[in-house]
Amino acid sequence: MDLSFLKNIRFTNNIKPFFTSLIILFISFCLIRLIMFLTAKIIEITKFNEQREMTIKSIIDSVFAYFILTLAILNILSEFGLIKESTILTGAGIITLIAGLGAQNLIKDIINGFFILFERQMKVGDYVSINEQYYGTVEEIGLRSTAIREWSMRKVYIPNGEIKTLKNYYKEKSRVIIEIVVPFEEDQQLVEETLNHVCEYINQKYEDKLYKIGTANYSEFSLLGVVSLDGKAGGAKYIIIGVVNPHFQWFLRNRTYEYILQAFKEKNIRIAYPKLYWHDEE
């Protein structure tokens, strides 16, 4: 075994490298502990089972720990003059290049997943739209992918790096929009009175589900009146709007349509619909 490299080590000057090495090791272990702490906090936000959480945490901790310790060892060897500083930069560059080429998409997914979790853009149980393509209830949020359950009960896994646009229908508040088209022949005043009564009934019966503004005011259901004329259906379009608490927009939307239908039957008000006319030239 060739031990000639030992001649290059000056034992009289080893005190400074030893202290520097201890500082490097101390900083490295502090960084590793910090990363482990942050990883644990991020994993707590997800809704995986305990075994999966521990597996993900272990993988992330190991990757960062090996990377930091490798750089620390290279720096320590450089302090003792066993390798040149340029070798450290070259080694770090090679490691970064390999990681970048081999796991580019994975890193992109993890970074995007980190921001989704950190900013709390969505949580398990929210109804979301992703990229205007996937609609469903969030079941899993991971660092690499997000899983949603569609209305058809199909479970879809979407890599976090591919999430470009995210709409959360359960975030803070939701607006309910009710559209009704009534034939032109109907009495406009009667129609508006009936729809206003429906709004009052909804506001009283479901006050606890309305979005609260400040300490006392609520975003109550209200009638905007005639907003357009629908030539195909042959009627005037009325719109009712209301702002509700998350998770109640579909419920109150359905209830409002039911009460409108019931009120229109009692007042003999018709609902417009497209008509097809046949004309016999003979």
Helices and strands as residue ranges (DSSP letters): G 4-8, G 11-13, H 15-45, H 50-79, H 85-102, H 104-118, E 127-130, E 134-141, E 145-149, E 155-159, G 160-162, E 166-168, E 174-183, H 188-205, G 207-209, E 212-213, E 217-218, E 222-230, E 235-244, H 249-267
